[in-house]
């Protein structure tokens, strides 16, 4: 019990202390986004990739990860369909393949919903170049530009 309390205290301190350092730095004239984006742009400038912002990099990583998960679930569906076709009347193998297909479809739906949610959220962030209120003269609240 004593070990658990010590570990809990250490975990809380490990979370709080870095946050206090970040909040102390953001009380200056720079915002948190500028504080994070400035060193990132310097690093990307040295590598020749300075055309991308931190938000664009994060969006790309999330899109790649969700795309890979979608591909994995599609492969599982194909494999389960193949298992079902080659079950040769074995009820246990058919049931296992059907369960695998159901789970893969549920996983695929979750991945698609996560993709839609992240797309919507990152499109509405004011510093991402997406929609939002007050992002320019030609902006509309739902994102995009008026003709």
HUPE-V527310 format. One record per residue. N is the residue number from 1. RES is the residue in one letter. PHI is phi in radians with two decimals (* if undefined). OMEGA is omega as a letter, one per 20 degrees, with the letter a starting at -180 (* if undefined). NEAR is the number of other ideal C-beta (glycine too) atoms within 10 Angstrom. Layout:
BEGIN
N&RES&PHI&OMEGA&NEAR / N&RES&PHI&OMEGA&NEAR
END
This chain:
BEGIN
1&X&*&a&5 / 2&X&-1.17&r&6 / 3&X&-1.09&a&7 / 4&X&-1.15&r&8 / 5&X&-1.13&r&9 / 6&X&-1.14&r&10 / 7&X&-1.12&r&10 / 8&X&-1.13&r&10 / 9&X&-1.10&r&10 / 10&X&-1.11&r&10 / 11&X&-1.13&r&10 / 12&X&-1.13&r&10 / 13&X&-1.14&r&10 / 14&X&-1.14&r&9 / 15&X&-1.51&a&9 / 16&X&-1.29&a&10 / 17&X&-1.08&r&10 / 18&X&-1.10&r&10 / 19&X&-1.16&r&9 / 20&X&-1.19&r&9 / 21&X&-1.17&r&10 / 22&X&-1.14&a&12 / 23&X&-1.19&r&10 / 24&X&-1.18&r&9 / 25&X&-1.27&a&11 / 26&X&-1.44&r&15 / 27&X&-1.33&r&7 / 28&X&-1.31&a&9 / 29&X&-1.20&a&6 / 30&X&-1.45&r&13 / 31&X&-1.50&r&11 / 32&X&-1.09&a&11 / 33&X&-1.10&r&16 / 34&X&-1.14&r&13 / 35&X&-1.10&a&13 / 36&X&-1.42&a&15 / 37&X&-1.28&a&17 / 38&X&-1.09&r&12 / 39&X&-1.16&r&10 / 40&X&-1.14&r&15 / 41&X&-1.13&r&17 / 42&X&-1.11&r&10 / 43&X&-1.12&a&11 / 44&X&-1.18&r&17 / 45&X&-1.13&r&11 / 46&X&-1.22&r&9 / 47&X&-1.63&r&7 / 48&X&1.51&a&7 / 49&X&-1.96&a&11 / 50&X&-1.30&r&13 / 51&X&-1.35&a&9 / 52&X&-1.84&r&13 / 53&X&-1.60&r&17 / 54&X&-1.06&a&17 / 55&X&-1.12&r&18 / 56&X&-1.12&r&13 / 57&X&-1.18&r&13 / 58&X&-1.10&r&13 / 59&X&-1.07&a&20 / 60&X&-1.11&r&11 / 61&X&-1.11&r&10 / 62&X&-1.13&a&16 / 63&X&-1.12&r&14 / 64&X&-1.14&a&10 / 65&X&-1.09&r&14 / 66&X&-1.19&r&18 / 67&X&-1.14&r&12 / 68&X&-1.10&r&11 / 69&X&-1.10&r&17 / 70&X&-1.07&r&16 / 71&X&-1.12&r&11 / 72&X&-1.07&r&14 / 73&X&-1.16&r&20 / 74&X&-1.14&r&13 / 75&X&-1.11&r&11 / 76&X&-1.10&r&17 / 77&X&-1.10&r&18 / 78&X&-1.12&r&12 / 79&X&-1.10&r&14 / 80&X&-1.15&r&20 / 81&X&-1.11&r&14 / 82&X&-1.12&r&11 / 83&X&-1.10&r&16 / 84&X&-1.17&a&16 / 85&X&-1.15&a&10 / 86&X&-1.67&a&10 / 87&X&-1.23&r&16 / 88&X&0.96&r&7 / 89&X&1.44&r&6 / 90&X&-1.29&a&11 / 91&X&-1.07&a&8 / 92&X&-1.16&r&8 / 93&X&-1.20&r&14 / 94&X&-1.13&r&15 / 95&X&-1.07&r&12 / 96&X&-1.12&r&15 / 97&X&-1.16&r&20 / 98&X&-1.11&r&14 / 99&X&-1.10&r&11 / 100&X&-1.14&r&17 / 101&X&-1.14&r&18 / 102&X&-1.04&a&12 / 103&X&-1.15&r&14 / 104&X&-1.18&r&20 / 105&X&-1.16&r&14 / 106&X&-1.07&r&11 / 107&X&-1.08&r&16 / 108&X&-1.14&r&17 / 109&X&-1.12&r&11 / 110&X&-1.08&r&13 / 111&X&-1.12&r&20 / 112&X&-1.11&r&14 / 113&X&-1.16&r&10 / 114&X&-1.10&r&15 / 115&X&-1.09&r&17 / 116&X&-1.13&a&11 / 117&X&-1.14&a&10 / 118&X&-1.16&r&16 / 119&X&-1.06&a&16 / 120&X&-1.11&a&12 / 121&X&-1.12&a&13 / 122&X&-1.23&r&17 / 123&X&-1.29&a&16 / 124&X&-1.60&a&16 / 125&X&-1.18&a&15 / 126&X&-1.20&a&12 / 127&X&-1.68&a&14 / 128&X&-1.68&a&20 / 129&X&1.46&a&14 / 130&X&-1.51&a&19 / 131&X&-1.39&a&18 / 132&X&1.69&a&18 / 133&X&-1.55&r&9 / 134&X&1.34&r&8 / 135&X&-1.67&r&19 / 136&X&2.73&a&8 / 137&X&-1.28&a&7 / 138&X&-1.76&a&9 / 139&X&-1.64&r&16 / 140&X&-2.12&a&12 / 141&X&-1.01&a&11 / 142&X&-1.44&a&9 / 143&X&1.67&a&15 / 144&X&1.43&a&12 / 145&X&-2.21&r&11 / 146&X&-1.38&a&7 / 147&X&-1.20&*&4
END
